[in-house]
């Protein structure tokens, strides 16, 4: 993952509720957010709990979420709109190179990271600049959809924690449950229309069943005693963030603490989670 090279930044202005609002986002992203609202409403029943404190709006803010479905970003965008927030995502660099789609994503303010291309330093600078401009940024610490049999968060990597410690950004843990019922895990690669069938059929089934799509915004994770350069602190920060996500997830799936009630026949269960709450 990325290693931030930027020192902490102290903002000189007082944050307001307007900072990070949907209305302050690029016009094309406002349109996408509005269209997404209808898509999510058609897909299932969105239930949002928690919030982002007013004093964090307009300051460097990272949203750290678990990853359970291909529809997680859509669900999180719709949930964020409910609390008047318009976050942007850190995406795999290849997505920004896709014709048309990549242009829309770039114009919307989303950021790309391609670890194999050697652009990590430039990507880090872009992420930090967006954070300091008051743009909330979403990162999935796991980096992929969980393959844990219970669909609890996998171990993940320390990239988000390093960004937080290096930029001074506050971290709000986001827990999601239910979107895995709306879209199958599917295929590793899509090479033809037949590969799209699992996504389409599972989504159409979701439109009929209308599962609950639950999103919880937790309390900011306290990283104040940790620092960027001290050995082991990135790992400690990562552990706190992941445990906060898992703690917020437990009430959302109280009736399914072990295995998901919904079975996705396309999702391999080759992962493991160290974060499931024990109490």
C-alpha positions in Angstrom: 0.0 0.0 0.0 0.9 3.6 -0.1 3.3 5.3 2.3 2.5 8.9 2.9 5.4 11.4 2.6 3.4 14.4 3.8 3.5 16.0 7.3 0.4 16.7 9.3 -1.6 19.8 8.3 -3.4 22.2 10.7 -6.4 23.9 9.0 -6.8 27.6 9.7 -10.6 27.9 9.2 -13.5 26.7 11.3 -15.3 23.8 9.6 -19.0 24.3 8.8 -21.9 22.0 7.9 -21.5 23.2 4.3 -18.1 21.6 3.9 -18.3 18.3 2.1 -22.0 18.9 1.1 -23.4 17.3 -2.0 -24.2 20.7 -3.4 -20.5 21.6 -3.3 -19.4 18.6 -5.4 -18.7 18.8 -9.1 -21.9 19.1 -11.2 -21.3 15.7 -12.9 -20.9 14.0 -9.5 -24.1 15.7 -8.2 -25.9 14.2 -11.2 -24.4 10.8 -10.6 -25.3 10.9 -6.9 -29.0 11.8 -7.8 -29.2 8.9 -10.3 -27.6 6.6 -7.8 -30.2 7.5 -5.3 -32.9 6.1 -7.5 -30.9 3.0 -8.4 -30.3 2.1 -4.7 -34.0 2.8 -3.9 -35.0 0.3 -6.6 -32.4 -2.2 -5.4 -33.4 -2.4 -1.7 -34.4 -0.6 1.5 -31.7 1.7 2.6 -31.2 2.0 6.4 -28.7 4.6 7.7 -27.5 5.0 11.2 -24.9 7.3 12.7 -23.5 10.5 11.3 -20.3 12.4 10.7 -19.8 15.1 13.4 -20.2 18.7 12.2 -16.7 19.6 13.4 -15.1 17.1 11.0 -16.8 18.4 7.9 -14.5 20.4 5.9 -11.4 18.9 7.6 -9.3 16.1 6.3 -11.7 13.1 6.6 -11.3 9.5 5.6 -14.2 7.0 5.5 -13.0 3.5 6.1 -15.5 0.8 5.1 -15.8 -2.9 5.0 -16.3 -4.5 1.6 -19.0 -7.1 1.1 -20.4 -6.5 -2.4 -19.9 -5.0 -5.9 -22.7 -2.6 -4.9 -21.0 -1.3 -1.8 -19.9 2.0 -3.4 -23.5 2.7 -4.7 -24.9 1.9 -1.3 -22.3 4.1 0.5 -22.9 7.0 -1.8 -26.6 6.9 -1.2 -26.1 6.6 2.6 -23.7 9.5 2.5 -26.3 11.6 0.7 -28.7 11.0 3.6 -26.2 12.7 5.9 -25.4 15.5 3.3 -22.0 14.2 2.5 -20.5 13.7 -1.0 -17.4 11.6 -0.6 -15.1 10.5 -3.4 -13.4 7.1 -3.8 -9.8 5.9 -4.1 -10.2 3.5 -7.0 -8.0 1.0 -8.8 -6.0 3.0 -11.3 -7.2 0.9 -14.2 -10.8 2.1 -13.8 -9.8 5.7 -14.6 -8.4 4.6 -17.9 -11.6 3.0 -19.2 -13.1 5.0 -22.0 -16.0 7.3 -21.0 -16.3 5.7 -17.6 -12.8 6.9 -16.6 -13.5 10.4 -17.9 -16.7 10.6 -15.8 -14.9 9.3 -12.7 -12.0 11.7 -13.1 -14.4 14.7 -13.6 -16.3 13.6 -10.6 -13.2 13.9 -8.5 -12.4 10.3 -7.8 -8.8 9.3 -7.4 -6.8 6.3 -8.8 -4.0 4.2 -7.4 -2.0 1.8 -9.5 0.6 0.2 -7.3 2.2 -1.6 -10.2 2.8 1.5 -12.2 5.1 3.3 -9.7 2.8 6.3 -9.3 2.2 5.8 -5.6 3.9 9.1 -4.6 1.9 11.1 -7.1 -1.3 9.3 -6.1 -0.6 10.1 -2.4 -0.1 13.7 -3.2 -3.5 13.8 -4.9 -5.2 12.1 -2.0 -3.7 14.5 0.6 -4.5 17.5 -1.6 -8.2 16.4 -1.8 -8.3 15.7 1.9 -6.9 19.2 2.7 -9.5 20.7 0.4 -12.2 19.3 2.5 -13.2 16.4 0.2 -14.2 13.3 2.2 -12.4 10.3 0.8 -13.6 6.7 0.9 -11.0 3.8 1.1 -11.7 0.1 1.6 -8.9 -1.1 3.8 -9.4 -4.7 2.7 -8.8 -3.7 -0.9 -11.3 -6.3 -2.2 -14.6 -8.0 -1.3 -14.2 -10.1 1.8 -13.9 -13.9 1.1 -14.1 -14.7 4.8 -16.8 -17.5 5.1 -18.7 -15.3 7.6 -18.2 -12.2 5.5 -16.5 -10.4 8.3 -13.7 -8.0 7.3 -10.5 -9.6 6.2 -7.1 -8.5 7.6 -6.6 -5.7 5.1 -3.5 -3.5 4.7 -2.2 -0.5 6.5 -2.4 2.0 3.5 -5.4 3.9 4.9 -3.8 4.1 8.4 -0.6 5.5 6.9 -2.6 8.1 5.0 -4.4 9.1 8.2 -1.2 9.4 10.2 0.7 11.2 7.4 -2.0 13.7 6.6 -3.6 14.2 10.0 -7.0 13.1 8.6 -9.6 11.8 11.0 -11.0 8.4 10.3 -14.7 7.5 10.5 -15.4 3.8 10.4 -18.3 2.8 8.1 -20.0 -0.6 8.4 -22.2 -2.1 5.7 -24.5 -5.1 5.6 -27.1 -6.3 3.1 -25.6 -5.2 -0.2 -24.2 -8.7 -0.7 -27.8 -9.9 -1.1 -28.3 -7.5 -4.0 -25.4 -8.6 -6.3 -23.4 -11.7 -6.6 -19.6 -11.7 -6.2 -19.6 -12.9 -9.9 -16.4 -13.4 -11.8 -12.8 -12.3 -11.6 -12.8 -11.2 -15.2 -15.6 -10.2 -17.5 -14.8 -11.1 -21.1 -18.3 -11.5 -22.6 -22.0 -10.9 -22.0 -22.4 -14.3 -20.3 -20.0 -13.2 -17.6 -22.4 -10.4 -16.8 -25.4 -12.7 -16.2 -24.7 -13.4 -12.5 -24.7 -9.7 -11.7 -27.9 -9.0 -13.7 -29.9 -12.0 -12.4 -28.9 -11.4 -8.8 -29.8 -7.7 -9.0 -33.2 -8.4 -10.6 -33.8 -10.9 -7.8 -32.9 -8.1 -5.3 -35.4 -5.7 -7.0 -38.1 -8.3 -6.2 -37.0 -9.2 -2.7 -35.8 -5.7 -1.7 -33.3 -6.6 1.0 -32.4 -4.1 3.8 -29.2 -2.2 2.8 -27.7 -1.2 6.2 -25.0 1.5 6.6 -23.6 2.7 9.9 -21.3 5.7 10.3 -19.4 5.1 13.6 -17.6 7.4 16.0 -14.2 8.7 14.8 -11.3 6.4 15.6 -8.9 8.0 18.1 -5.4 7.9 16.7 -4.2 10.9 18.6 -1.5 9.0 20.5 0.0 7.5 17.3 2.4 9.2 14.8 3.5 8.6 11.2 7.2 7.8 11.8 7.1 5.7 15.0 7.6 2.0 14.3 4.5 -0.1 14.7 2.1 2.8 14.8 0.6 2.3 11.3 -0.2 -1.3 12.3 -1.8 -0.1 15.6 -3.8 2.5 13.8 -4.9 -0.2 11.2 -6.0 -2.5 14.0 -8.1 0.2 15.7 -9.8 1.1 12.4 -10.6 -2.5 11.5 -11.9 -3.3 15.0 -14.1 -0.2 14.9 -15.6 -1.3 11.5 -16.2 -4.8 12.9 -17.8 -3.4 16.1 -20.2 -1.3 14.0 -21.0 -4.3 11.8 -22.0 -6.6 14.6 -25.3 -4.9 15.4 -26.2 -4.7 11.7 -26.0 -8.5 11.4 -27.1 -9.5 14.9 -29.2 -12.3 13.5 -26.4 -13.6 11.4 -23.3 -13.6 13.6 -21.7 -16.6 12.1 -22.6 -17.2 8.4 -24.7 -14.9 6.2 -28.2 -16.2 5.8 -27.9 -15.3 2.1 -25.8 -17.7 0.1 -23.9 -16.5 -2.9 -22.8 -19.5 -4.9 -20.3 -17.5 -6.9 -18.2 -16.2 -3.9 -15.3 -18.3 -2.9 -14.7 -18.5 0.8 -10.9 -18.6 0.9 -10.3 -15.7 3.2 -10.2 -15.3 7.0 -11.1 -12.5 9.4 -9.2 -11.7 12.6 -11.6 -8.8 13.5 -14.9 -10.5 14.4 -15.9 -9.2 17.9 -15.6 -12.0 20.4 -18.1 -10.6 23.0 
